[in-house]
Amino acid sequence: MKKPSSPIKIAHCGIGLGSGGGIPRMDTFHHRFLNRDVFEPVFVIPNRPDPADVPFDPSMEYIYTGADDRFSKLVEIFSGVDIVQFPGGFSPAICEAARQARVPALVETMHLCEPGQLYPDIDVTICVSETVRKYQPDQSKTAVVLNGIDLAEFPFREQPAPGNRVVVLESARREKPKHFHLDELAEELLPLDPRLELWLAGRNQTGPSTGRVKFMGLSGDMGALYAKADIMLLVSKVEPFGLVALEAMACGALPIVAGDGGMAEIVTHGVDGWIVKGDDRRDIADTVKQALAIRGTPLWEQMRRAAREKVEKRFDARHCVAGYEKIYLELLEKKGRRKDHGPFTPRPTPETALDDAVNHFNIGDWQGIEQDIKQMADSTGLFTIPLCAKVAADLGMQAFARGENELAERVFEKLFRSGLRGKNWMRQWASITPEGELKLSALAELVRLEPGNPETVMLYAEALIMAGRMDEALTALAEGALLNPIATELSETLELLKRKLAGNR
């Protein structure tokens, strides 16, 4: 790799330091293994520090933006970098800050089985597996770099496991979607061998333990747990990748994984583990029985060593980081390095204010939300990103449910003026917005969206009557009654209004 005249500066934006999860772990690997002759990373958390967060690597230094005015701080941080990298999904503040700071390259990483590429200026979406790649709208803007692990943290267990105990381990957050947790399979698995024990490790794995089903909670040394396990069983629902499978394989615990996600890209059935139908209890139990039948045999040892060898050859974290480095260099070869170092004046958009509002919502700060919504409403720009509009509508509905009608009204009005439409939020907006042309316009659009809906037609007709536009009210009622002849309230109101108008003439 040719050394550039000055290091390529990269801002890695994370979501937190917390134990567990591939995103903070990959930040750690970039910190450890990026070629510092070529790259100069900074690690950014667009939030305030969380006292409960425990970093994977205490030697790492992070820049925190705090919870307020994050956008301006991001623009300032990004003004000196060549590349901004962020975990994909809803991140308009990061993306817009990168644009306004004139960052040459914007890299999205996708660690979930959901669409990314929500912002038009994203140059490449790096997916952690082919499974994740399939979800991306524009395949031509994607690349796959498989996750890796630091092998030094997960040494291989050379000695056979003791014969008086057989351990099947689940290593995952309790809340992570799964076909079955290990304890939920106890009825099928425990009768297979009287020596069998089921261990569950990970965040919130803290249920009541019994003699053969043990909840271990969050462990600071997963390598030690894998070294005591014979089998790592995890049947997640559409797993994006599955770092735990790599960790288990590295230590010599053979994996049994569901075939409907990224772990099926890691495990070769019958060679270094097994793949099962994740929603089929019988298939899972039969596979565990098959594994137990060869435990302690030469085939078992052959599979254990094949698993370790695969991780060493394909999933070392250094290989993973080298894949990122290659993409960075190719991007800058195409786009060029930074020429303008600013300073740049931050210009918030509705989307960036919404990003702050969502951040404040997640920490329960309604005072912060109020300020963000006012900034969003007062900005001259309009919503241009569909996902942001949907999130804004959801936030407005939350404000409405809390009785924060003024906030809800400002959100809904901004959406409407941006040319966006939605039955649910427009119906709520019509119920709280004052009489006037804006309300009439909203109701007219709502009638167009759900023609013949008696409630909507009646609301529209009532607003027209309040505005003194009787003929238009008659037309609205007549059209509604024609579209929905069984809605007698429309025809009855139409006739009543006709008689009243006739009597006044």
C-alpha positions, 0 to 999 in steps of 0.5 A, spaced: 500 500 500 503 506 497 504 511 503 500 518 501 503 525 502 499 526 508 495 520 512 487 519 509 483 522 515 477 518 516 471 519 521 468 513 524 461 514 526 459 509 531 452 508 536 456 507 542 461 503 546 457 498 549 459 490 550 456 486 544 454 488 537 458 488 531 458 495 530 463 498 536 467 491 535 468 493 528 470 500 530 475 497 535 478 493 529 479 499 525 483 502 531 487 496 532 489 494 525 488 500 520 495 502 517 497 508 520 502 510 515 496 511 510 490 512 514 488 517 520 482 515 524 478 519 529 472 515 532 465 519 533 459 518 537 454 523 535 451 523 542 453 524 549 457 519 553 453 513 556 456 512 563 453 504 562 457 503 556 464 499 557 468 499 551 471 493 548 478 497 548 479 502 553 485 505 549 480 508 544 479 515 544 472 518 542 469 525 540 462 526 543 458 531 540 453 531 546 445 530 545 444 538 543 446 541 537 449 535 534 449 537 527 453 543 527 459 539 531 459 534 526 460 539 520 466 542 524 469 535 526 468 533 518 471 539 515 478 536 516 476 529 513 477 525 507 472 520 508 466 519 513 463 512 515 457 511 519 452 505 521 447 505 516 439 506 517 436 513 519 442 518 520 440 524 516 445 529 521 451 525 519 450 525 512 448 532 511 453 534 515 458 530 511 455 534 505 455 541 508 463 539 510 464 537 503 467 530 505 469 527 498 467 520 500 461 517 504 461 510 506 455 506 509 456 500 513 450 495 514 450 490 519 442 489 519 437 485 514 434 492 512 435 497 506 440 502 507 442 507 501 437 512 504 441 518 503 443 520 495 450 522 497 452 515 499 458 513 495 458 505 497 454 501 502 459 496 505 455 490 507 457 485 512 454 479 508 451 477 502 445 476 506 445 483 508 447 485 501 440 482 498 436 488 502 440 494 498 436 497 493 442 499 488 446 493 488 451 497 484 453 501 490 454 495 494 460 491 497 461 485 501 466 485 507 465 479 512 466 481 519 472 478 523 474 477 530 481 478 533 483 471 534 488 473 540 482 473 544 479 466 542 484 461 543 483 454 540 482 449 546 487 443 544 485 439 550 478 435 549 472 437 553 471 433 560 467 427 559 462 428 565 459 434 562 456 436 555 455 443 554 451 447 549 451 454 549 447 460 546 451 466 546 446 472 544 442 478 547 436 475 550 432 480 546 435 479 539 429 475 535 430 468 535 426 462 533 427 459 539 432 460 545 436 455 548 432 454 554 425 453 550 428 447 547 430 444 554 424 439 553 427 436 546 434 437 548 435 435 555 433 427 554 438 426 549 444 425 554 444 425 561 450 429 561 447 435 557 447 442 560 444 448 556 448 455 558 445 462 556 450 467 555 449 475 553 446 481 555 439 480 559 440 472 559 439 472 567 433 468 568 433 463 574 438 457 573 436 450 574 441 444 575 442 443 567 439 450 564 444 455 566 443 463 565 450 466 565 449 473 563 454 478 560 461 475 560 467 479 560 471 473 557 467 469 552 473 466 550 473 462 556 466 460 556 467 458 548 473 453 551 468 450 556 462 449 551 462 443 546 456 446 541 454 453 540 447 453 538 444 459 535 437 459 531 436 467 530 431 469 525 435 472 519 441 473 522 445 479 518 452 475 520 453 472 526 460 473 530 458 468 535 459 463 530 466 465 528 468 466 536 465 459 537 469 456 531 475 459 533 475 456 540 473 449 538 466 449 540 462 447 533 456 451 531 449 449 530 446 455 526 439 457 522 440 456 515 436 463 514 441 468 515 448 470 514 451 464 519 449 460 513 455 463 509 460 462 515 458 454 517 459 449 512 454 443 514 457 437 516 464 440 515 465 445 521 458 445 524 451 444 522 445 448 519 438 447 521 431 449 519 431 454 525 423 454 526 423 446 526 424 443 533 425 436 531 430 438 526 434 442 531 434 436 536 436 431 531 442 435 529 444 435 536 443 428 537 447 427 531 453 431 534 453 428 540 454 421 537 460 423 534 463 427 540 470 425 542 471 421 535 476 423 530 471 426 526 469 431 531 476 433 532 477 434 525 471 438 524 473 442 530 480 443 527 477 445 520 472 450 524 479 454 527 482 453 520 476 457 516 476 462 521 484 463 521 484 463 513 477 467 512 475 471 518 481 474 522 479 481 523 486 484 520 483 481 513 476 484 514 480 491 516 484 490 509 478 489 505 475 496 508 482 499 506 482 497 499 475 500 498 477 507 501 483 507 496 479 505 490 473 511 493 479 516 493 482 514 487 475 515 483 473 522 487 479 525 490 482 527 496 479 533 500 481 540 497 477 545 502 478 545 509 473 550 511 470 553 516 463 551 513 457 554 516 452 549 518 445 550 515 440 545 518 435 542 514 428 539 516 431 532 516 437 534 521 432 537 526 428 531 526 435 527 527 436 531 533 428 530 535 429 522 534 435 522 539 432 526 544 425 522 544 430 516 545 432 519 551 425 521 553 427 529 553 421 532 551 424 539 552 429 537 547 424 535 542 420 541 542 426 545 540 428 540 535 421 541 532 420 548 532 427 548 528 424 543 523 418 547 522 422 554 522 427 551 517 426 554 510 427 547 507 422 541 505 423 534 507 426 530 501 427 523 504 421 519 504 424 515 510 425 522 514 418 524 512 415 517 515 419 518 521 417 525 522 409 523 521 411 517 527 414 523 531 408 527 530 403 522 532 407 520 538 406 528 540 399 528 539 398 521 543 401 525 549 397 531 548 402 536 545 398 538 540 402 544 538 408 540 536 404 535 533 401 540 528 407 543 527 410 537 524 404 535 520 404 542 517 411 541 515 410 534 512 404 537 508 408 543 505 413 538 503 408 535 498 407 529 503 401 525 504 398 520 509 391 518 511 393 517 519 397 523 520 392 528 516 386 525 520 389 527 526 392 534 524 385 535 521 382 534 528 387 539 531 388 545 526 384 551 526 379 553 521 382 556 515 385 555 508 390 550 510 385 545 514 381 546 508 386 544 503 388 538 508 381 535 508 380 536 501 387 531 500 384 527 505 378 526 501 382 524 495 386 519 499 380 516 502 374 517 497 367 516 500 369 515 507 363 518 511 367 521 517 372 524 512 367 527 508 363 530 514 369 533 516 370 536 510 363 539 509 363 541 516 369 545 514 367 548 508 360 550 511 364 554 517 368 557 511 361 559 508 362 555 502 356 552 502 356 550 494 362 546 495 359 543 501 353 540 497 358 538 492 362 534 497 356 531 500 353 529 494 360 526 491 361 522 498 354 519 498 354 517 490 361 513 492 358 510 499 351 509 498 350 505 504 353 511 508 346 514 510 349 520 514 352 523 508 345 523 504 341 525 510 346 531 511 346 532 504 338 533 504 338 537 510 343 542 507 339 543 501 333 544 505 336 549 509 339 553 503 332 553 500 329 556 506 334 561 506 333 563 499 
